[in-house]
């Protein structure tokens, strides 16, 4: 099935705790599926930014996404985003997700 006009704007790579694959692999898969664009939005938990090494994983995600963006130029629009969370602030506001 081809998804030529479809985009996925919320993709986690192996730079997130719940991601399994590198940006390059995911771009290859997106091209094979016929997607037009992907946006890598790896996690960044602000309350544990340094303790859980999000300071490193966010930088790594940016670096790997930039490489994929260059490698897939003209084949796939590759965007970099971030999923920022402040778990304790959400709990303090009484929000349960």
PDB file with one MODEL, atoms N, CA, C and O in Angstrom:
MODEL        1
ATOM      1  N   UNK A   1       0.845  -1.174   0.000  1.00  0.00           N
ATOM      2  CA  UNK A   1       0.000   0.000   0.000  1.00  0.00           C
ATOM      3  C   UNK A   1       0.892   1.239   0.000  1.00  0.00           C
ATOM      4  O   UNK A   1       1.887   1.287   0.723  1.00  0.00           O
ATOM      5  N   UNK A   2       0.549   2.219  -0.789  1.00  0.00           N
ATOM      6  CA  UNK A   2       1.326   3.457  -0.865  1.00  0.00           C
ATOM      7  C   UNK A   2       0.602   4.577  -0.121  1.00  0.00           C
ATOM      8  O   UNK A   2      -0.622   4.688  -0.199  1.00  0.00           O
ATOM      9  N   UNK A   3       1.346   5.394   0.588  1.00  0.00           N
ATOM     10  CA  UNK A   3       0.812   6.506   1.364  1.00  0.00           C
ATOM     11  C   UNK A   3       1.440   7.811   0.903  1.00  0.00           C
ATOM     12  O   UNK A   3       1.884   8.597   1.740  1.00  0.00           O
ATOM     13  N   UNK A   4       1.493   8.066  -0.385  1.00  0.00           N
ATOM     14  CA  UNK A   4       2.274   9.172  -0.936  1.00  0.00           C
ATOM     15  C   UNK A   4       1.974  10.542  -0.343  1.00  0.00           C
ATOM     16  O   UNK A   4       2.845  11.412  -0.346  1.00  0.00           O
ATOM     17  N   UNK A   5       0.791  10.751   0.155  1.00  0.00           N
ATOM     18  CA  UNK A   5       0.475  12.065   0.715  1.00  0.00           C
ATOM     19  C   UNK A   5       0.413  12.019   2.237  1.00  0.00           C
ATOM     20  O   UNK A   5       0.020  12.997   2.872  1.00  0.00           O
ATOM     21  N   UNK A   6       0.792  10.910   2.815  1.00  0.00           N
ATOM     22  CA  UNK A   6       0.718  10.738   4.258  1.00  0.00           C
ATOM     23  C   UNK A   6       2.031  11.129   4.926  1.00  0.00           C
ATOM     24  O   UNK A   6       3.110  10.982   4.350  1.00  0.00           O
ATOM     25  N   UNK A   7       1.916  11.628   6.145  1.00  0.00           N
ATOM     26  CA  UNK A   7       3.092  11.936   6.956  1.00  0.00           C
ATOM     27  C   UNK A   7       2.860  11.372   8.354  1.00  0.00           C
ATOM     28  O   UNK A   7       1.720  11.233   8.798  1.00  0.00           O
ATOM     29  N   UNK A   8       3.933  11.056   9.028  1.00  0.00           N
ATOM     30  CA  UNK A   8       3.852  10.616  10.421  1.00  0.00           C
ATOM     31  C   UNK A   8       4.616  11.645  11.241  1.00  0.00           C
ATOM     32  O   UNK A   8       5.835  11.768  11.117  1.00  0.00           O
ATOM     33  N   UNK A   9       3.897  12.380  12.076  1.00  0.00           N
ATOM     34  CA  UNK A   9       4.513  13.484  12.812  1.00  0.00           C
ATOM     35  C   UNK A   9       4.833  13.149  14.269  1.00  0.00           C
ATOM     36  O   UNK A   9       5.096  14.042  15.073  1.00  0.00           O
ATOM     37  N   UNK A  10       4.810  11.864  14.601  1.00  0.00           N
ATOM     38  CA  UNK A  10       5.132  11.483  15.982  1.00  0.00           C
ATOM     39  C   UNK A  10       5.795  10.110  15.975  1.00  0.00           C
ATOM     40  O   UNK A  10       5.143   9.089  16.195  1.00  0.00           O
ATOM     41  N   UNK A  11       7.112  10.102  15.716  1.00  0.00           N
ATOM     42  CA  UNK A  11       7.864   8.859  15.612  1.00  0.00           C
ATOM     43  C   UNK A  11       8.983   8.866  16.651  1.00  0.00           C
ATOM     44  O   UNK A  11       9.724   9.842  16.763  1.00  0.00           O
ATOM     45  N   UNK A  12       9.102   7.779  17.408  1.00  0.00           N
ATOM     46  CA  UNK A  12      10.180   7.648  18.382  1.00  0.00           C
ATOM     47  C   UNK A  12      11.238   6.698  17.847  1.00  0.00           C
ATOM     48  O   UNK A  12      10.926   5.628  17.325  1.00  0.00           O
ATOM     49  N   UNK A  13      12.490   7.104  17.986  1.00  0.00           N
ATOM     50  CA  UNK A  13      13.610   6.271  17.563  1.00  0.00           C
ATOM     51  C   UNK A  13      14.181   5.539  18.774  1.00  0.00           C
ATOM     52  O   UNK A  13      13.626   5.603  19.871  1.00  0.00           O
ATOM     53  N   UNK A  14      15.290   4.846  18.562  1.00  0.00           N
ATOM     54  CA  UNK A  14      15.936   4.156  19.675  1.00  0.00           C
ATOM     55  C   UNK A  14      16.611   5.130  20.650  1.00  0.00           C
ATOM     56  O   UNK A  14      17.270   4.700  21.596  1.00  0.00           O
ATOM     57  N   UNK A  15      16.451   6.419  20.425  1.00  0.00           N
ATOM     58  CA  UNK A  15      16.901   7.432  21.388  1.00  0.00           C
ATOM     59  C   UNK A  15      15.839   7.717  22.444  1.00  0.00           C
ATOM     60  O   UNK A  15      16.063   8.530  23.341  1.00  0.00           O
ATOM     61  N   UNK A  16      14.696   7.065  22.349  1.00  0.00           N
ATOM     62  CA  UNK A  16      13.633   7.147  23.342  1.00  0.00           C
ATOM     63  C   UNK A  16      13.491   5.793  24.019  1.00  0.00           C
ATOM     64  O   UNK A  16      13.771   4.764  23.404  1.00  0.00           O
ATOM     65  N   UNK A  17      13.059   5.778  25.279  1.00  0.00           N
ATOM     66  CA  UNK A  17      12.903   4.500  25.973  1.00  0.00           C
ATOM     67  C   UNK A  17      11.931   3.543  25.278  1.00  0.00           C
ATOM     68  O   UNK A  17      12.062   2.326  25.407  1.00  0.00           O
ATOM     69  N   UNK A  18      10.965   4.084  24.548  1.00  0.00           N
ATOM     70  CA  UNK A  18       9.970   3.227  23.896  1.00  0.00           C
ATOM     71  C   UNK A  18      10.212   3.060  22.398  1.00  0.00           C
ATOM     72  O   UNK A  18       9.343   2.545  21.694  1.00  0.00           O
ATOM     73  N   UNK A  19      11.373   3.483  21.895  1.00  0.00           N
ATOM     74  CA  UNK A  19      11.715   3.316  20.485  1.00  0.00           C
ATOM     75  C   UNK A  19      12.656   2.140  20.299  1.00  0.00           C
ATOM     76  O   UNK A  19      13.392   1.770  21.214  1.00  0.00           O
ATOM     77  N   UNK A  20      12.630   1.555  19.110  1.00  0.00           N
ATOM     78  CA  UNK A  20      13.451   0.367  18.886  1.00  0.00           C
ATOM     79  C   UNK A  20      14.447   0.501  17.736  1.00  0.00           C
ATOM     80  O   UNK A  20      15.417  -0.256  17.678  1.00  0.00           O
ATOM     81  N   UNK A  21      14.232   1.441  16.825  1.00  0.00           N
ATOM     82  CA  UNK A  21      15.046   1.502  15.617  1.00  0.00           C
ATOM     83  C   UNK A  21      15.687   2.877  15.423  1.00  0.00           C
ATOM     84  O   UNK A  21      15.222   3.888  15.948  1.00  0.00           O
ATOM     85  N   UNK A  22      16.763   2.871  14.653  1.00  0.00           N
ATOM     86  CA  UNK A  22      17.481   4.118  14.367  1.00  0.00           C
ATOM     87  C   UNK A  22      16.691   4.969  13.370  1.00  0.00           C
ATOM     88  O   UNK A  22      15.837   4.450  12.651  1.00  0.00           O
ATOM     89  N   UNK A  23      16.971   6.266  13.324  1.00  0.00           N
ATOM     90  CA  UNK A  23      16.319   7.123  12.340  1.00  0.00           C
ATOM     91  C   UNK A  23      16.563   6.652  10.900  1.00  0.00           C
ATOM     92  O   UNK A  23      15.649   6.705  10.077  1.00  0.00           O
ATOM     93  N   UNK A  24      17.774   6.195  10.586  1.00  0.00           N
ATOM     94  CA  UNK A  24      18.063   5.740   9.226  1.00  0.00           C
ATOM     95  C   UNK A  24      17.180   4.555   8.852  1.00  0.00           C
ATOM     96  O   UNK A  24      16.605   4.529   7.764  1.00  0.00           O
ATOM     97  N   UNK A  25      17.071   3.585   9.737  1.00  0.00           N
ATOM     98  CA  UNK A  25      16.225   2.420   9.468  1.00  0.00           C
ATOM     99  C   UNK A  25      14.768   2.843   9.297  1.00  0.00           C
ATOM    100  O   UNK A  25      14.070   2.360   8.406  1.00  0.00           O
ATOM    101  N   UNK A  26      14.325   3.745  10.157  1.00  0.00           N
ATOM    102  CA  UNK A  26      12.930   4.178  10.095  1.00  0.00           C
ATOM    103  C   UNK A  26      12.660   4.979   8.822  1.00  0.00           C
ATOM    104  O   UNK A  26      11.558   4.914   8.277  1.00  0.00           O
ATOM    105  N   UNK A  27      13.641   5.725   8.347  1.00  0.00           N
ATOM    106  CA  UNK A  27      13.482   6.448   7.079  1.00  0.00           C
ATOM    107  C   UNK A  27      13.391   5.468   5.917  1.00  0.00           C
ATOM    108  O   UNK A  27      12.569   5.644   5.018  1.00  0.00           O
ATOM    109  N   UNK A  28      14.228   4.442   5.930  1.00  0.00           N
ATOM    110  CA  UNK A  28      14.159   3.421   4.885  1.00  0.00           C
ATOM    111  C   UNK A  28      12.769   2.785   4.853  1.00  0.00           C
ATOM    112  O   UNK A  28      12.194   2.582   3.783  1.00  0.00           O
ATOM    113  N   UNK A  29      12.247   2.478   6.017  1.00  0.00           N
ATOM    114  CA  UNK A  29      10.916   1.877   6.116  1.00  0.00           C
ATOM    115  C   UNK A  29       9.847   2.843   5.622  1.00  0.00           C
ATOM    116  O   UNK A  29       8.924   2.438   4.914  1.00  0.00           O
ATOM    117  N   UNK A  30       9.963   4.111   5.989  1.00  0.00           N
ATOM    118  CA  UNK A  30       8.993   5.123   5.555  1.00  0.00           C
ATOM    119  C   UNK A  30       8.993   5.271   4.037  1.00  0.00           C
ATOM    120  O   UNK A  30       7.933   5.396   3.425  1.00  0.00           O
ATOM    121  N   UNK A  31      10.175   5.259   3.430  1.00  0.00           N
ATOM    122  CA  UNK A  31      10.275   5.353   1.972  1.00  0.00           C
ATOM    123  C   UNK A  31       9.632   4.120   1.340  1.00  0.00           C
ATOM    124  O   UNK A  31       8.876   4.234   0.375  1.00  0.00           O
ATOM    125  N   UNK A  32       9.933   2.948   1.884  1.00  0.00           N
ATOM    126  CA  UNK A  32       9.338   1.708   1.365  1.00  0.00           C
ATOM    127  C   UNK A  32       7.816   1.725   1.448  1.00  0.00           C
ATOM    128  O   UNK A  32       7.134   1.170   0.587  1.00  0.00           O
ATOM    129  N   UNK A  33       7.289   2.365   2.489  1.00  0.00           N
ATOM    130  CA  UNK A  33       5.832   2.462   2.660  1.00  0.00           C
ATOM    131  C   UNK A  33       5.222   3.550   1.781  1.00  0.00           C
ATOM    132  O   UNK A  33       4.008   3.588   1.580  1.00  0.00           O
ATOM    133  N   UNK A  34       6.068   4.428   1.261  1.00  0.00           N
ATOM    134  CA  UNK A  34       5.574   5.500   0.416  1.00  0.00           C
ATOM    135  C   UNK A  34       5.166   6.748   1.177  1.00  0.00           C
ATOM    136  O   UNK A  34       4.442   7.587   0.641  1.00  0.00           O
ATOM    137  N   UNK A  35       5.624   6.887   2.433  1.00  0.00           N
ATOM    138  CA  UNK A  35       5.313   8.099   3.190  1.00  0.00           C
ATOM    139  C   UNK A  35       6.021   9.300   2.587  1.00  0.00           C
ATOM    140  O   UNK A  35       7.084   9.170   1.979  1.00  0.00           O
ATOM    141  N   UNK A  36       5.426  10.459   2.759  1.00  0.00           N
ATOM    142  CA  UNK A  36       6.011  11.705   2.255  1.00  0.00           C
ATOM    143  C   UNK A  36       6.974  12.320   3.259  1.00  0.00           C
ATOM    144  O   UNK A  36       7.978  12.918   2.872  1.00  0.00           O
ATOM    145  N   UNK A  37       6.669  12.175   4.567  1.00  0.00           N
ATOM    146  CA  UNK A  37       7.490  12.805   5.597  1.00  0.00           C
ATOM    147  C   UNK A  37       7.353  12.076   6.922  1.00  0.00           C
ATOM    148  O   UNK A  37       6.348  11.414   7.181  1.00  0.00           O
ATOM    149  N   UNK A  38       8.383  12.208   7.763  1.00  0.00           N
ATOM    150  CA  UNK A  38       8.353  11.728   9.137  1.00  0.00           C
ATOM    151  C   UNK A  38       8.948  12.808  10.029  1.00  0.00           C
ATOM    152  O   UNK A  38       9.819  13.569   9.609  1.00  0.00           O
ATOM    153  N   UNK A  39       8.470  12.862  11.253  1.00  0.00           N
ATOM    154  CA  UNK A  39       9.028  13.774  12.256  1.00  0.00           C
ATOM    155  C   UNK A  39       9.434  12.939  13.465  1.00  0.00           C
ATOM    156  O   UNK A  39       8.595  12.308  14.108  1.00  0.00           O
ATOM    157  N   UNK A  40      10.713  12.943  13.760  1.00  0.00           N
ATOM    158  CA  UNK A  40      11.206  12.209  14.922  1.00  0.00           C
ATOM    159  C   UNK A  40      11.023  13.074  16.162  1.00  0.00           C
ATOM    160  O   UNK A  40      11.577  14.169  16.254  1.00  0.00           O
ATOM    161  N   UNK A  41      10.252  12.578  17.100  1.00  0.00           N
ATOM    162  CA  UNK A  41       9.895  13.331  18.303  1.00  0.00           C
ATOM    163  C   UNK A  41      10.247  12.503  19.535  1.00  0.00           C
ATOM    164  O   UNK A  41       9.364  12.056  20.267  1.00  0.00           O
ATOM    165  N   UNK A  42      11.533  12.308  19.751  1.00  0.00           N
ATOM    166  CA  UNK A  42      11.975  11.507  20.886  1.00  0.00           C
ATOM    167  C   UNK A  42      11.659  12.200  22.212  1.00  0.00           C
ATOM    168  O   UNK A  42      11.481  13.417  22.272  1.00  0.00           O
ATOM    169  N   UNK A  43      11.597  11.400  23.260  1.00  0.00           N
ATOM    170  CA  UNK A  43      11.228  11.880  24.585  1.00  0.00           C
ATOM    171  C   UNK A  43      12.304  12.747  25.223  1.00  0.00           C
ATOM    172  O   UNK A  43      13.498  12.564  24.984  1.00  0.00           O
ATOM    173  N   UNK A  44      11.859  13.685  26.034  1.00  0.00           N
ATOM    174  CA  UNK A  44      12.735  14.470  26.893  1.00  0.00           C
ATOM    175  C   UNK A  44      11.967  14.770  28.171  1.00  0.00           C
ATOM    176  O   UNK A  44      11.106  15.648  28.198  1.00  0.00           O
ATOM    177  N   UNK A  45      12.285  14.036  29.224  1.00  0.00           N
ATOM    178  CA  UNK A  45      11.631  14.232  30.519  1.00  0.00           C
ATOM    179  C   UNK A  45      12.412  15.290  31.293  1.00  0.00           C
ATOM    180  O   UNK A  45      13.554  15.058  31.689  1.00  0.00           O
ATOM    181  N   UNK A  46      11.803  16.437  31.505  1.00  0.00           N
ATOM    182  CA  UNK A  46      12.506  17.569  32.098  1.00  0.00           C
ATOM    183  C   UNK A  46      12.901  17.333  33.557  1.00  0.00           C
ATOM    184  O   UNK A  46      13.950  17.811  33.986  1.00  0.00           O
ATOM    185  N   UNK A  47      12.096  16.616  34.318  1.00  0.00           N
ATOM    186  CA  UNK A  47      12.412  16.384  35.733  1.00  0.00           C
ATOM    187  C   UNK A  47      13.628  15.481  35.916  1.00  0.00           C
ATOM    188  O   UNK A  47      14.281  15.517  36.959  1.00  0.00           O
ATOM    189  N   UNK A  48      13.928  14.678  34.907  1.00  0.00           N
ATOM    190  CA  UNK A  48      15.073  13.768  35.018  1.00  0.00           C
ATOM    191  C   UNK A  48      16.024  13.964  33.852  1.00  0.00           C
ATOM    192  O   UNK A  48      16.626  13.007  33.365  1.00  0.00           O
ATOM    193  N   UNK A  49      16.158  15.202  33.405  1.00  0.00           N
ATOM    194  CA  UNK A  49      16.928  15.538  32.204  1.00  0.00           C
ATOM    195  C   UNK A  49      18.342  14.971  32.244  1.00  0.00           C
ATOM    196  O   UNK A  49      18.756  14.299  31.299  1.00  0.00           O
ATOM    197  N   UNK A  50      19.080  15.220  33.296  1.00  0.00           N
ATOM    198  CA  UNK A  50      20.451  14.717  33.389  1.00  0.00           C
ATOM    199  C   UNK A  50      20.499  13.330  34.032  1.00  0.00           C
ATOM    200  O   UNK A  50      21.275  12.476  33.602  1.00  0.00           O
ATOM    201  N   UNK A  51      19.685  13.104  35.045  1.00  0.00           N
ATOM    202  CA  UNK A  51      19.712  11.831  35.770  1.00  0.00           C
ATOM    203  C   UNK A  51      19.415  10.635  34.893  1.00  0.00           C
ATOM    204  O   UNK A  51      20.020   9.578  35.071  1.00  0.00           O
ATOM    205  N   UNK A  52      18.508  10.774  33.959  1.00  0.00           N
ATOM    206  CA  UNK A  52      18.159   9.669  33.068  1.00  0.00           C
ATOM    207  C   UNK A  52      18.804   9.814  31.695  1.00  0.00           C
ATOM    208  O   UNK A  52      18.429   9.125  30.746  1.00  0.00           O
ATOM    209  N   UNK A  53      19.774  10.712  31.598  1.00  0.00           N
ATOM    210  CA  UNK A  53      20.579  10.920  30.387  1.00  0.00           C
ATOM    211  C   UNK A  53      19.793  11.459  29.187  1.00  0.00           C
ATOM    212  O   UNK A  53      20.183  11.237  28.041  1.00  0.00           O
ATOM    213  N   UNK A  54      18.706  12.154  29.443  1.00  0.00           N
ATOM    214  CA  UNK A  54      18.006  12.792  28.329  1.00  0.00           C
ATOM    215  C   UNK A  54      18.864  13.885  27.709  1.00  0.00           C
ATOM    216  O   UNK A  54      18.709  14.200  26.529  1.00  0.00           O
ATOM    217  N   UNK A  55      19.772  14.468  28.496  1.00  0.00           N
ATOM    218  CA  UNK A  55      20.684  15.465  27.942  1.00  0.00           C
ATOM    219  C   UNK A  55      21.496  14.871  26.801  1.00  0.00           C
ATOM    220  O   UNK A  55      21.789  15.567  25.829  1.00  0.00           O
ATOM    221  N   UNK A  56      21.858  13.617  26.900  1.00  0.00           N
ATOM    222  CA  UNK A  56      22.627  12.949  25.839  1.00  0.00           C
ATOM    223  C   UNK A  56      21.738  12.403  24.735  1.00  0.00           C
ATOM    224  O   UNK A  56      22.067  12.520  23.554  1.00  0.00           O
ATOM    225  N   UNK A  57      20.612  11.804  25.112  1.00  0.00           N
ATOM    226  CA  UNK A  57      19.765  11.184  24.089  1.00  0.00           C
ATOM    227  C   UNK A  57      19.128  12.224  23.180  1.00  0.00           C
ATOM    228  O   UNK A  57      18.917  11.951  21.998  1.00  0.00           O
ATOM    229  N   UNK A  58      18.817  13.407  23.696  1.00  0.00           N
ATOM    230  CA  UNK A  58      18.237  14.467  22.859  1.00  0.00           C
ATOM    231  C   UNK A  58      19.269  14.939  21.836  1.00  0.00           C
ATOM    232  O   UNK A  58      18.934  15.140  20.669  1.00  0.00           O
ATOM    233  N   UNK A  59      20.510  15.114  22.263  1.00  0.00           N
ATOM    234  CA  UNK A  59      21.576  15.513  21.334  1.00  0.00           C
ATOM    235  C   UNK A  59      21.817  14.418  20.294  1.00  0.00           C
ATOM    236  O   UNK A  59      22.004  14.712  19.113  1.00  0.00           O
ATOM    237  N   UNK A  60      21.814  13.167  20.728  1.00  0.00           N
ATOM    238  CA  UNK A  60      22.026  12.056  19.806  1.00  0.00           C
ATOM    239  C   UNK A  60      20.891  11.969  18.794  1.00  0.00           C
ATOM    240  O   UNK A  60      21.127  11.716  17.613  1.00  0.00           O
ATOM    241  N   UNK A  61      19.675  12.177  19.249  1.00  0.00           N
ATOM    242  CA  UNK A  61      18.509  12.158  18.365  1.00  0.00           C
ATOM    243  C   UNK A  61      18.646  13.246  17.304  1.00  0.00           C
ATOM    244  O   UNK A  61      18.390  13.000  16.126  1.00  0.00           O
ATOM    245  N   UNK A  62      19.044  14.435  17.713  1.00  0.00           N
ATOM    246  CA  UNK A  62      19.212  15.539  16.763  1.00  0.00           C
ATOM    247  C   UNK A  62      20.289  15.202  15.731  1.00  0.00           C
ATOM    248  O   UNK A  62      20.089  15.411  14.535  1.00  0.00           O
ATOM    249  N   UNK A  63      21.422  14.685  16.185  1.00  0.00           N
ATOM    250  CA  UNK A  63      22.533  14.343  15.302  1.00  0.00           C
ATOM    251  C   UNK A  63      22.121  13.268  14.295  1.00  0.00           C
ATOM    252  O   UNK A  63      22.377  13.413  13.099  1.00  0.00           O
ATOM    253  N   UNK A  64      21.487  12.197  14.765  1.00  0.00           N
ATOM    254  CA  UNK A  64      21.086  11.105  13.884  1.00  0.00           C
ATOM    255  C   UNK A  64      19.990  11.539  12.909  1.00  0.00           C
ATOM    256  O   UNK A  64      19.967  11.091  11.763  1.00  0.00           O
ATOM    257  N   UNK A  65      19.088  12.403  13.357  1.00  0.00           N
ATOM    258  CA  UNK A  65      18.039  12.910  12.472  1.00  0.00           C
ATOM    259  C   UNK A  65      18.643  13.793  11.386  1.00  0.00           C
ATOM    260  O   UNK A  65      18.208  13.738  10.236  1.00  0.00           O
ATOM    261  N   UNK A  66      19.629  14.598  11.731  1.00  0.00           N
ATOM    262  CA  UNK A  66      20.299  15.437  10.734  1.00  0.00           C
ATOM    263  C   UNK A  66      20.979  14.574   9.670  1.00  0.00           C
ATOM    264  O   UNK A  66      20.937  14.909   8.486  1.00  0.00           O
ATOM    265  N   UNK A  67      21.601  13.472  10.077  1.00  0.00           N
ATOM    266  CA  UNK A  67      22.220  12.554   9.115  1.00  0.00           C
ATOM    267  C   UNK A  67      21.164  11.942   8.202  1.00  0.00           C
ATOM    268  O   UNK A  67      21.358  11.863   6.989  1.00  0.00           O
ATOM    269  N   UNK A  68      20.048  11.511   8.783  1.00  0.00           N
ATOM    270  CA  UNK A  68      18.977  10.904   7.986  1.00  0.00           C
ATOM    271  C   UNK A  68      18.374  11.927   7.032  1.00  0.00           C
ATOM    272  O   UNK A  68      18.063  11.604   5.885  1.00  0.00           O
ATOM    273  N   UNK A  69      18.208  13.155   7.504  1.00  0.00           N
ATOM    274  CA  UNK A  69      17.659  14.217   6.662  1.00  0.00           C
ATOM    275  C   UNK A  69      18.525  14.415   5.422  1.00  0.00           C
ATOM    276  O   UNK A  69      18.008  14.564   4.315  1.00  0.00           O
ATOM    277  N   UNK A  70      19.828  14.417   5.608  1.00  0.00           N
ATOM    278  CA  UNK A  70      20.754  14.579   4.494  1.00  0.00           C
ATOM    279  C   UNK A  70      20.728  13.357   3.572  1.00  0.00           C
ATOM    280  O   UNK A  70      20.716  13.496   2.349  1.00  0.00           O
ATOM    281  N   UNK A  71      20.720  12.180   4.156  1.00  0.00           N
ATOM    282  CA  UNK A  71      20.760  10.944   3.370  1.00  0.00           C
ATOM    283  C   UNK A  71      19.494  10.736   2.540  1.00  0.00           C
ATOM    284  O   UNK A  71      19.552  10.142   1.464  1.00  0.00           O
ATOM    285  N   UNK A  72      18.362  11.217   3.027  1.00  0.00           N
ATOM    286  CA  UNK A  72      17.086  10.984   2.337  1.00  0.00           C
ATOM    287  C   UNK A  72      16.561  12.234   1.621  1.00  0.00           C
ATOM    288  O   UNK A  72      15.389  12.296   1.249  1.00  0.00           O
ATOM    289  N   UNK A  73      17.424  13.213   1.434  1.00  0.00           N
ATOM    290  CA  UNK A  73      17.052  14.440   0.735  1.00  0.00           C
ATOM    291  C   UNK A  73      16.486  14.112  -0.651  1.00  0.00           C
ATOM    292  O   UNK A  73      17.117  13.410  -1.441  1.00  0.00           O
ATOM    293  N   UNK A  74      15.302  14.625  -0.930  1.00  0.00           N
ATOM    294  CA  UNK A  74      14.653  14.378  -2.202  1.00  0.00           C
ATOM    295  C   UNK A  74      13.783  13.133  -2.223  1.00  0.00           C
ATOM    296  O   UNK A  74      12.985  12.956  -3.143  1.00  0.00           O
ATOM    297  N   UNK A  75      13.923  12.265  -1.224  1.00  0.00           N
ATOM    298  CA  UNK A  75      13.122  11.038  -1.144  1.00  0.00           C
ATOM    299  C   UNK A  75      12.080  11.106  -0.039  1.00  0.00           C
ATOM    300  O   UNK A  75      10.992  10.543  -0.161  1.00  0.00           O
ATOM    301  N   UNK A  76      12.428  11.809   1.055  1.00  0.00           N
ATOM    302  CA  UNK A  76      11.582  11.843   2.245  1.00  0.00           C
ATOM    303  C   UNK A  76      11.888  13.125   3.014  1.00  0.00           C
ATOM    304  O   UNK A  76      13.053  13.459   3.233  1.00  0.00           O
ATOM    305  N   UNK A  77      10.867  13.825   3.413  1.00  0.00           N
ATOM    306  CA  UNK A  77      11.051  14.996   4.264  1.00  0.00           C
ATOM    307  C   UNK A  77      11.231  14.489   5.695  1.00  0.00           C
ATOM    308  O   UNK A  77      10.345  13.833   6.243  1.00  0.00           O
ATOM    309  N   UNK A  78      12.367  14.791   6.288  1.00  0.00           N
ATOM    310  CA  UNK A  78      12.700  14.334   7.634  1.00  0.00           C
ATOM    311  C   UNK A  78      12.754  15.542   8.552  1.00  0.00           C
ATOM    312  O   UNK A  78      13.535  16.468   8.333  1.00  0.00           O
ATOM    313  N   UNK A  79      11.921  15.524   9.576  1.00  0.00           N
ATOM    314  CA  UNK A  79      11.835  16.636  10.525  1.00  0.00           C
ATOM    315  C   UNK A  79      12.265  16.172  11.909  1.00  0.00           C
ATOM    316  O   UNK A  79      12.141  14.996  12.253  1.00  0.00           O
ATOM    317  N   UNK A  80      12.771  17.113  12.692  1.00  0.00           N
ATOM    318  CA  UNK A  80      13.154  16.807  14.065  1.00  0.00           C
ATOM    319  C   UNK A  80      12.294  17.602  15.025  1.00  0.00           C
ATOM    320  O   UNK A  80      12.171  18.822  14.915  1.00  0.00           O
ATOM    321  N   UNK A  81      11.713  16.899  15.952  1.00  0.00           N
ATOM    322  CA  UNK A  81      10.929  17.530  17.011  1.00  0.00           C
ATOM    323  C   UNK A  81      11.368  16.950  18.337  1.00  0.00           C
ATOM    324  O   UNK A  81      12.393  16.274  18.425  1.00  0.00           O
ATOM    325  N   UNK A  82      10.594  17.217  19.357  1.00  0.00           N
ATOM    326  CA  UNK A  82      10.892  16.667  20.671  1.00  0.00           C
ATOM    327  C   UNK A  82       9.586  16.548  21.442  1.00  0.00           C
ATOM    328  O   UNK A  82       8.710  17.405  21.334  1.00  0.00           O
ATOM    329  N   UNK A  83       9.465  15.493  22.208  1.00  0.00           N
ATOM    330  CA  UNK A  83       8.299  15.326  23.075  1.00  0.00           C
ATOM    331  C   UNK A  83       8.736  15.650  24.493  1.00  0.00           C
ATOM    332  O   UNK A  83       9.341  14.824  25.175  1.00  0.00           O
ATOM    333  N   UNK A  84       8.425  16.850  24.919  1.00  0.00           N
ATOM    334  CA  UNK A  84       8.844  17.303  26.247  1.00  0.00           C
ATOM    335  C   UNK A  84       7.751  16.981  27.257  1.00  0.00           C
ATOM    336  O   UNK A  84       6.558  17.134  26.995  1.00  0.00           O
ATOM    337  N   UNK A  85       8.202  16.533  28.412  1.00  0.00           N
ATOM    338  CA  UNK A  85       7.249  16.196  29.471  1.00  0.00           C
ATOM    339  C   UNK A  85       7.828  16.599  30.810  1.00  0.00           C
ATOM    340  O   UNK A  85       9.040  16.590  31.021  1.00  0.00           O
ATOM    341  N   UNK A  86       6.945  16.943  31.685  1.00  0.00           N
ATOM    342  CA  UNK A  86       7.282  17.238  33.064  1.00  0.00           C
ATOM    343  C   UNK A  86       6.289  16.453  33.904  1.00  0.00           C
ATOM    344  O   UNK A  86       5.234  16.959  34.285  1.00  0.00           O
ATOM    345  N   UNK A  87       6.645  15.216  34.184  1.00  0.00           N
ATOM    346  CA  UNK A  87       5.733  14.291  34.842  1.00  0.00           C
ATOM    347  C   UNK A  87       5.210  14.848  36.152  1.00  0.00           C
ATOM    348  O   UNK A  87       4.012  14.766  36.424  1.00  0.00           O
ATOM    349  N   UNK A  88       6.079  15.409  36.960  1.00  0.00           N
ATOM    350  CA  UNK A  88       5.654  15.902  38.264  1.00  0.00           C
ATOM    351  C   UNK A  88       4.707  17.089  38.144  1.00  0.00           C
ATOM    352  O   UNK A  88       3.776  17.219  38.939  1.00  0.00           O
ATOM    353  N   UNK A  89       4.929  17.940  37.177  1.00  0.00           N
ATOM    354  CA  UNK A  89       4.027  19.077  36.967  1.00  0.00           C
ATOM    355  C   UNK A  89       2.645  18.569  36.551  1.00  0.00           C
ATOM    356  O   UNK A  89       1.629  19.097  37.004  1.00  0.00           O
ATOM    357  N   UNK A  90       2.601  17.545  35.688  1.00  0.00           N
ATOM    358  CA  UNK A  90       1.328  16.987  35.277  1.00  0.00           C
ATOM    359  C   UNK A  90       0.580  16.393  36.473  1.00  0.00           C
ATOM    360  O   UNK A  90      -0.627  16.589  36.620  1.00  0.00           O
ATOM    361  N   UNK A  91       1.304  15.669  37.321  1.00  0.00           N
ATOM    362  CA  UNK A  91       0.674  15.083  38.507  1.00  0.00           C
ATOM    363  C   UNK A  91       0.190  16.173  39.447  1.00  0.00           C
ATOM    364  O   UNK A  91      -0.880  16.049  40.043  1.00  0.00           O
ATOM    365  N   UNK A  92       0.969  17.244  39.585  1.00  0.00           N
ATOM    366  CA  UNK A  92       0.585  18.331  40.477  1.00  0.00           C
ATOM    367  C   UNK A  92      -0.678  19.026  39.993  1.00  0.00           C
ATOM    368  O   UNK A  92      -1.437  19.569  40.795  1.00  0.00           O
ATOM    369  N   UNK A  93      -0.903  19.010  38.686  1.00  0.00           N
ATOM    370  CA  UNK A  93      -2.098  19.636  38.111  1.00  0.00           C
ATOM    371  C   UNK A  93      -3.284  18.692  38.114  1.00  0.00           C
ATOM    372  O   UNK A  93      -4.381  19.067  37.699  1.00  0.00           O
ATOM    373  N   UNK A  94      -3.071  17.464  38.581  1.00  0.00           N
ATOM    374  CA  UNK A  94      -4.159  16.501  38.641  1.00  0.00           C
ATOM    375  C   UNK A  94      -4.471  15.849  37.296  1.00  0.00           C
ATOM    376  O   UNK A  94      -5.555  15.296  37.112  1.00  0.00           O
ATOM    377  N   UNK A  95      -3.543  15.909  36.370  1.00  0.00           N
ATOM    378  CA  UNK A  95      -3.775  15.304  35.060  1.00  0.00           C
ATOM    379  C   UNK A  95      -3.252  13.875  35.058  1.00  0.00           C
ATOM    380  O   UNK A  95      -2.137  13.616  35.510  1.00  0.00           O
ATOM    381  N   UNK A  96      -4.041  12.968  34.561  1.00  0.00           N
ATOM    382  CA  UNK A  96      -3.620  11.570  34.391  1.00  0.00           C
ATOM    383  C   UNK A  96      -3.704  11.238  32.922  1.00  0.00           C
ATOM    384  O   UNK A  96      -4.778  11.318  32.326  1.00  0.00           O
ATOM    385  N   UNK A  97      -2.596  10.869  32.337  1.00  0.00           N
ATOM    386  CA  UNK A  97      -2.567  10.550  30.912  1.00  0.00           C
ATOM    387  C   UNK A  97      -2.428   9.073  30.720  1.00  0.00           C
ATOM    388  O   UNK A  97      -2.384   8.600  29.585  1.00  0.00           O
TER     389      UNK A  97
ENDMDL
END
